[in-house]
Amino acid sequence: MSCEQNKAVSPSPATPVATDEFIAASADIDRSSLPALIAAFDADPVGVIDRLERDIGGQSALRRYATAMVEQGQAENLGRQLTLILNRGDDLARPDNQDGAVWYPHAEDAGFFAGGVGAVLSSHPDALAAFSRGTGRSAPAASDDLQAWLSAAVADLPRPARSAFDDAFRAAAYQPD
C-alpha cells in the first residue's frame, strides 16, 4: 500500500509531549501517539529540532518521527514543518559565538532536520508528491537530486551559514550500513 493510500492521522487537537521528552516519546510511534508528537513539533519546532540535533538518540528519533509521518499519511504536514524551519530568513544566517568560535546553530538545526527528512523520503519516494504540496513547491523530477531540491530554500544563505546547513544535512542523512 502506498503512503498516499494510507488513511491520514486525525487532525484533532492533541496535548503535545514536552520538548525534552520528544526523543523518548518517539521510541514507539503509533496512530494514537503521533498527534502528540506533531503537536509538540508545531508548538516549538526550534526547540524540538535543537533537542534532536544535540541529544543522544536524536537522529534515530527524527527518522522514526519522519517515517511515522510519511507512513501515516502526514507527508504533506511534514513538508509544511520543514518549510517552517527553512523559511526563517535572517534567523538561519545569524551567527553565535561560543568558546571563541563562530557558528550558526539555526542553520545547523535546519540542515539536520532537512537531512533526516531527506533520508526518510529517499526510501519513501511515493510520499514526495504529498510532501511537496506541504512545502508549496513542485515535486522534484525523478532525475533531480533530493538533497539539492531540499536545500534550494536556503540557497541564498551566506556561505558560512550554508556550510553549517550542508554539514548538518549530510550528517543527518548518513545511513550507516
Backbone bond lengths (Angstrom), bond angles and torsions (degrees), N, CA, C in turn:
res aa  C-N    CA-C-N  psi(-1)  N-CA   C-N-CA  omega(-1)  CA-C   N-CA-C  phi
1 M - - - 1.450 - - 1.518 107.69 -
2 S 1.314 117.40 131.60 1.450 120.54 -179.78 1.525 109.96 -75.87
3 C 1.326 114.72 161.12 1.460 120.04 178.91 1.516 110.96 -63.09
4 E 1.348 117.00 -31.35 1.450 120.39 179.99 1.527 111.19 -66.41
5 Q 1.341 117.22 -27.04 1.454 120.90 -176.66 1.516 112.33 -84.54
6 N 1.325 117.07 -19.78 1.460 119.52 -179.77 1.518 110.09 -63.57
7 K 1.301 116.38 143.36 1.457 120.37 176.66 1.527 108.68 -72.07
8 A 1.298 117.10 131.50 1.460 122.18 -178.34 1.528 110.49 -69.35
9 V 1.327 113.61 150.74 1.454 120.52 175.02 1.512 108.14 -65.30
10 S 1.300 117.24 140.57 1.454 122.19 -179.94 1.522 110.56 -59.20
11 P 1.329 117.63 134.98 1.453 119.92 -179.91 1.528 113.38 -80.24
12 S 1.333 117.50 13.06 1.456 119.87 -178.57 1.522 110.32 -59.91
13 P 1.318 116.70 149.44 1.454 120.47 -178.19 1.522 111.09 -61.39
14 A 1.309 114.58 141.20 1.458 120.62 178.18 1.519 107.97 -130.27
15 T 1.296 116.30 152.79 1.451 120.98 174.78 1.518 107.77 -78.10
16 P 1.334 117.96 119.70 1.462 118.85 -177.24 1.520 111.65 -69.13
17 V 1.345 114.93 148.08 1.454 118.70 171.45 1.523 106.76 -73.62
18 A 1.297 117.20 155.93 1.460 121.05 178.18 1.524 108.92 -66.78
19 T 1.316 116.76 145.53 1.466 122.09 -179.28 1.517 111.05 -52.10
20 D 1.335 117.28 -43.20 1.463 119.69 -177.98 1.531 113.03 -74.58
21 E 1.328 117.72 -3.29 1.464 121.13 177.19 1.526 112.21 -109.57
22 F 1.324 117.21 2.83 1.464 121.27 -175.03 1.528 111.35 -60.14
23 I 1.324 118.47 -44.67 1.464 121.60 -177.72 1.523 110.49 -62.13
24 A 1.315 116.96 -48.51 1.465 119.93 179.79 1.526 111.27 -64.54
25 A 1.318 117.02 -39.58 1.461 121.06 -178.07 1.524 112.01 -68.55
26 S 1.330 116.67 -21.50 1.466 119.68 -178.91 1.524 112.46 -87.03
27 A 1.316 117.47 1.75 1.463 120.18 -178.24 1.524 112.37 -64.13
28 D 1.314 117.60 -33.00 1.465 121.46 -178.70 1.525 108.05 -142.46
29 I 1.327 115.64 89.63 1.460 120.81 -175.71 1.524 109.84 -95.80
30 D 1.325 115.53 129.05 1.455 120.94 174.47 1.528 107.97 -134.25
31 R 1.326 116.46 -176.94 1.473 120.74 -177.69 1.523 112.97 -58.05
32 S 1.305 116.99 -31.16 1.466 118.66 -177.81 1.529 112.42 -83.03
33 S 1.339 118.23 -25.48 1.466 119.74 -177.64 1.527 113.44 -95.58
34 L 1.321 118.17 -21.79 1.466 120.23 -178.10 1.532 113.23 -60.01
35 P 1.335 120.25 -42.22 1.470 118.33 180.00 1.536 113.87 -57.28
36 A 1.324 118.67 -34.48 1.469 120.79 178.59 1.527 110.78 -68.94
37 L 1.335 117.27 -34.72 1.466 120.29 177.19 1.528 110.70 -71.37
38 I 1.332 116.50 -40.60 1.474 120.13 176.04 1.528 109.53 -60.48
39 A 1.314 116.52 -44.52 1.472 120.99 -179.85 1.529 110.64 -62.93
40 A 1.332 117.20 -39.17 1.467 120.51 178.23 1.525 110.60 -63.50
41 F 1.324 115.81 -44.74 1.461 119.56 178.97 1.523 110.50 -63.35
42 D 1.315 116.78 -46.73 1.464 120.44 -178.33 1.525 112.34 -64.56
43 A 1.319 117.53 -32.36 1.465 121.32 179.97 1.530 112.17 -73.92
44 D 1.340 117.26 -33.96 1.461 120.93 -175.70 1.528 110.19 -149.94
45 P 1.347 117.79 66.95 1.465 118.82 -176.19 1.521 113.49 -60.42
46 V 1.314 117.55 -40.11 1.465 120.62 -179.34 1.531 110.31 -65.38
47 G 1.320 116.90 -44.06 1.465 120.63 179.53 1.513 112.72 -64.83
48 V 1.341 116.62 -41.84 1.464 120.06 179.79 1.524 110.16 -64.43
49 I 1.321 117.17 -47.32 1.467 119.57 -178.15 1.520 110.93 -65.69
50 D 1.329 117.65 -40.74 1.459 120.04 177.37 1.524 110.23 -58.98
51 R 1.305 116.21 -43.15 1.469 121.18 179.57 1.535 110.82 -63.81
52 L 1.321 116.28 -45.17 1.465 120.45 179.36 1.524 111.07 -62.67
53 E 1.328 116.00 -40.14 1.462 120.31 -176.15 1.519 112.57 -70.06
54 R 1.320 117.82 -33.53 1.462 118.68 -172.95 1.523 115.26 -103.88
55 D 1.313 118.55 -15.62 1.464 119.74 -175.90 1.526 112.32 -96.43
56 I 1.308 115.19 149.73 1.464 121.41 176.26 1.529 108.54 -59.58
57 G 1.312 115.71 132.53 1.455 120.91 -179.76 1.508 113.68 88.47
58 G 1.330 118.02 -2.08 1.457 121.15 -176.98 1.510 114.15 -67.48
59 Q 1.330 117.33 -38.77 1.459 119.56 -179.76 1.526 110.10 -64.43
60 S 1.320 117.07 -43.69 1.470 120.47 177.97 1.524 110.71 -65.55
61 A 1.320 116.74 -39.59 1.471 120.11 179.07 1.523 110.76 -63.61
62 L 1.333 116.84 -41.63 1.461 120.67 177.74 1.521 110.46 -60.43
63 R 1.313 116.76 -44.54 1.472 119.78 -179.53 1.525 111.34 -66.49
64 R 1.326 117.26 -39.49 1.475 119.21 177.61 1.525 110.15 -63.23
65 Y 1.321 116.54 -42.85 1.463 121.59 179.19 1.523 110.41 -62.32
66 A 1.339 117.43 -51.31 1.465 120.86 -178.61 1.536 110.71 -62.98
67 T 1.308 117.36 -39.73 1.465 120.83 178.00 1.523 110.51 -63.24
68 A 1.324 117.29 -44.98 1.468 120.56 178.42 1.516 110.62 -62.55
69 M 1.324 117.21 -41.04 1.472 120.51 178.47 1.525 110.08 -59.20
70 V 1.317 117.06 -47.20 1.461 121.74 -178.20 1.531 110.65 -67.21
71 E 1.308 116.48 -46.83 1.467 120.08 -175.64 1.525 113.35 -72.46
72 Q 1.323 117.22 -20.37 1.457 120.03 179.96 1.535 112.17 -105.46
73 G 1.317 115.38 25.21 1.459 119.80 172.79 1.512 115.51 75.73
74 Q 1.319 118.14 22.55 1.459 122.02 -177.78 1.529 113.09 -112.35
75 A 1.340 117.10 24.30 1.467 120.16 -179.29 1.531 111.62 -60.84
76 E 1.324 116.92 -38.63 1.465 119.81 178.81 1.531 110.44 -63.85
77 N 1.305 117.01 -41.76 1.460 121.67 177.61 1.537 110.44 -63.68
78 L 1.331 117.24 -39.75 1.460 121.24 177.44 1.533 110.32 -62.49
79 G 1.329 117.03 -39.62 1.463 120.49 175.52 1.519 111.93 -62.22
80 R 1.325 115.88 -39.82 1.467 120.33 177.05 1.529 110.15 -63.30
81 Q 1.335 116.73 -41.49 1.461 120.03 179.91 1.528 111.47 -64.31
82 L 1.325 116.70 -42.05 1.462 118.99 178.09 1.522 110.58 -62.88
83 T 1.312 116.61 -41.41 1.464 120.47 179.47 1.524 111.59 -61.34
84 L 1.321 117.17 -38.74 1.471 120.37 176.68 1.528 110.70 -58.48
85 I 1.306 116.20 -40.86 1.466 121.01 -178.16 1.525 111.41 -73.29
86 L 1.323 117.43 -42.40 1.461 120.84 -175.66 1.525 113.41 -76.48
87 N 1.308 117.56 -23.87 1.466 120.77 -177.24 1.525 112.12 -97.15
88 R 1.287 116.61 41.42 1.463 120.41 -179.29 1.523 112.00 -96.97
89 G 1.323 116.45 11.86 1.461 122.25 172.21 1.509 114.84 53.56
90 D 1.329 114.84 -128.04 1.463 121.40 -174.84 1.525 112.55 -61.90
91 D 1.313 117.43 -22.59 1.459 120.52 179.89 1.528 111.01 -59.67
92 L 1.337 117.92 -38.98 1.460 121.16 179.70 1.523 111.50 -66.56
93 A 1.306 117.07 -31.07 1.460 121.50 -176.76 1.529 113.25 -91.84
94 R 1.316 117.21 -2.62 1.465 120.15 -177.43 1.529 110.71 -75.02
95 P 1.333 117.04 120.26 1.465 119.66 179.78 1.531 111.47 -78.98
96 D 1.299 114.60 160.18 1.456 122.23 175.73 1.522 106.29 -132.60
97 N 1.311 116.97 146.68 1.459 121.55 176.89 1.512 109.22 -106.04
98 Q 1.323 114.85 128.31 1.459 119.52 178.05 1.520 108.08 -145.43
99 D 1.290 115.60 128.19 1.466 121.74 179.57 1.523 111.88 53.37
100 G 1.326 117.40 37.56 1.446 122.36 177.46 1.513 114.88 79.23
101 A 1.321 117.67 3.16 1.470 120.95 -179.99 1.520 110.00 -114.48
102 V 1.304 115.19 153.04 1.457 121.57 176.30 1.524 107.48 -98.77
103 W 1.313 115.54 132.24 1.459 119.59 177.28 1.517 109.03 -143.19
104 Y 1.298 116.50 170.43 1.464 123.38 -173.80 1.529 108.90 -125.54
105 P 1.330 116.10 80.51 1.473 119.40 -172.55 1.525 113.91 -62.77
106 H 1.325 118.44 -35.59 1.464 119.96 -177.73 1.528 111.23 -73.64
107 A 1.325 116.78 -38.46 1.468 119.96 175.52 1.523 109.90 -66.16
108 E 1.318 116.43 -38.99 1.466 121.05 178.31 1.532 110.90 -63.73
109 D 1.323 116.70 -45.99 1.463 120.18 178.92 1.531 111.12 -62.62
110 A 1.335 116.68 -41.48 1.465 120.60 179.29 1.526 110.54 -63.96
111 G 1.323 117.34 -42.20 1.459 121.23 177.86 1.518 111.74 -64.01
112 F 1.315 116.10 -39.27 1.464 120.49 178.08 1.528 110.57 -61.61
113 F 1.334 116.53 -47.01 1.460 120.06 -179.45 1.533 110.43 -64.92
114 A 1.333 117.19 -46.36 1.463 120.87 -179.90 1.527 111.11 -61.74
115 G 1.315 117.91 -40.10 1.463 121.20 179.56 1.515 112.71 -66.35
116 G 1.333 116.69 -42.04 1.460 120.12 177.69 1.512 112.02 -65.38
117 V 1.323 116.15 -41.90 1.465 120.80 177.35 1.532 109.40 -64.88
118 G 1.323 116.71 -41.86 1.466 120.66 178.94 1.517 112.36 -61.35
119 A 1.324 116.96 -38.76 1.468 120.53 177.98 1.524 110.78 -61.44
120 V 1.315 116.25 -40.89 1.467 120.68 179.27 1.527 110.02 -69.90
121 L 1.321 117.41 -45.61 1.468 120.28 -179.45 1.520 112.08 -62.25
122 S 1.320 117.36 -31.86 1.466 119.33 -179.26 1.524 111.42 -64.70
123 S 1.320 117.31 -24.81 1.463 119.95 177.09 1.529 112.21 -101.11
124 H 1.315 117.67 3.01 1.474 123.42 177.10 1.536 109.30 -134.29
125 P 1.330 117.45 60.62 1.478 118.92 -175.56 1.522 113.63 -62.06
126 D 1.323 117.85 -21.85 1.462 119.77 178.74 1.526 112.17 -69.85
127 A 1.320 117.28 -12.52 1.463 121.19 179.43 1.529 112.71 -91.19
128 L 1.338 117.80 -7.45 1.464 120.43 -175.18 1.529 113.61 -62.03
129 A 1.322 117.92 -36.32 1.477 119.29 -179.27 1.525 110.56 -63.44
130 A 1.322 117.14 -47.64 1.473 120.68 179.13 1.524 110.52 -66.14
131 F 1.323 117.42 -43.14 1.459 121.74 178.66 1.528 109.78 -58.22
132 S 1.332 116.19 -44.83 1.468 121.15 -179.25 1.518 111.48 -61.51
133 R 1.327 116.60 -39.49 1.475 119.06 176.83 1.526 110.05 -58.12
134 G 1.316 116.65 -40.69 1.457 120.55 179.70 1.516 112.96 -65.43
135 T 1.331 116.67 -29.49 1.466 120.04 178.54 1.523 111.83 -83.16
136 G 1.351 116.43 -14.37 1.456 120.32 -176.68 1.514 112.93 77.23
137 R 1.330 117.01 16.51 1.461 121.93 -178.99 1.518 109.64 -120.25
138 S 1.313 116.07 158.28 1.464 120.90 174.43 1.520 108.65 -66.11
139 A 1.323 116.14 145.81 1.462 120.94 178.12 1.523 109.69 -63.43
140 P 1.318 116.70 147.83 1.462 118.34 177.73 1.529 110.08 -68.35
141 A 1.315 115.51 147.94 1.465 119.99 174.88 1.526 107.97 -70.06
142 A 1.307 115.64 157.06 1.463 120.35 -179.37 1.525 111.68 -56.47
143 S 1.334 116.83 -29.73 1.467 120.78 -179.12 1.531 112.78 -84.96
144 D 1.330 118.27 -8.21 1.470 121.54 -178.64 1.522 111.06 -75.48
145 D 1.319 114.88 147.53 1.456 121.20 174.71 1.525 108.23 -78.80
146 L 1.325 117.05 122.82 1.462 121.10 -175.86 1.531 111.76 -61.89
147 Q 1.338 117.62 -40.72 1.463 120.05 178.81 1.522 110.62 -60.86
148 A 1.311 117.47 -44.97 1.463 120.24 -179.94 1.521 110.53 -63.71
149 W 1.334 117.07 -40.45 1.462 120.56 179.54 1.533 110.40 -64.39
150 L 1.330 117.15 -44.78 1.459 120.43 -179.97 1.526 111.80 -66.78
151 S 1.313 117.02 -33.05 1.464 121.83 -176.84 1.527 114.05 -84.57
152 A 1.318 117.46 -9.16 1.462 120.43 -175.90 1.530 112.69 -57.56
153 A 1.324 117.02 -30.60 1.468 120.15 -178.12 1.529 112.70 -67.81
154 V 1.311 117.33 -18.31 1.466 120.07 -179.47 1.526 111.78 -113.10
155 A 1.319 116.84 18.76 1.466 121.37 -177.11 1.524 112.74 -58.98
156 D 1.327 117.67 -27.93 1.458 120.92 -176.45 1.532 114.15 -91.86
157 L 1.334 117.13 5.44 1.466 118.63 176.94 1.523 109.76 -63.85
158 P 1.332 117.97 146.42 1.467 119.75 173.49 1.533 109.56 -58.41
159 R 1.312 116.48 151.75 1.460 121.83 -174.00 1.534 114.27 -49.95
160 P 1.320 121.37 -47.37 1.476 117.93 -177.87 1.530 112.48 -63.55
161 A 1.323 117.40 -39.72 1.466 120.34 179.20 1.523 109.90 -68.83
162 R 1.334 116.78 -39.88 1.469 120.60 178.65 1.530 110.37 -64.56
163 S 1.316 117.33 -37.14 1.466 120.58 177.33 1.527 110.68 -64.39
164 A 1.332 116.45 -40.71 1.472 120.14 177.59 1.528 110.17 -63.49
165 F 1.338 116.82 -42.51 1.457 121.47 177.13 1.524 110.44 -60.16
166 D 1.344 116.49 -51.29 1.463 121.16 -176.63 1.527 112.27 -61.86
167 D 1.338 117.08 -42.51 1.470 120.19 179.26 1.521 111.05 -61.88
168 A 1.324 116.89 -44.87 1.462 120.80 179.75 1.527 110.55 -68.00
169 F 1.322 117.37 -37.44 1.466 121.46 177.48 1.521 109.66 -58.70
170 R 1.344 116.66 -51.14 1.467 120.76 -178.83 1.523 111.47 -61.79
171 A 1.323 117.01 -40.66 1.463 120.32 -179.33 1.539 110.86 -64.31
172 A 1.328 116.80 -42.08 1.466 120.10 -178.69 1.518 111.91 -74.25
173 A 1.337 117.11 -29.35 1.459 121.09 -179.05 1.517 112.14 -80.27
174 Y 1.339 116.69 -16.64 1.466 120.86 -178.08 1.521 110.11 -63.26
175 Q 1.306 114.71 129.33 1.463 120.89 179.03 1.519 108.61 -121.79
176 P 1.329 117.73 99.70 1.474 119.19 -178.74 1.534 110.63 -62.51
177 D 1.308 114.36 148.81 1.477 119.56 179.94 1.515 112.69 -68.81
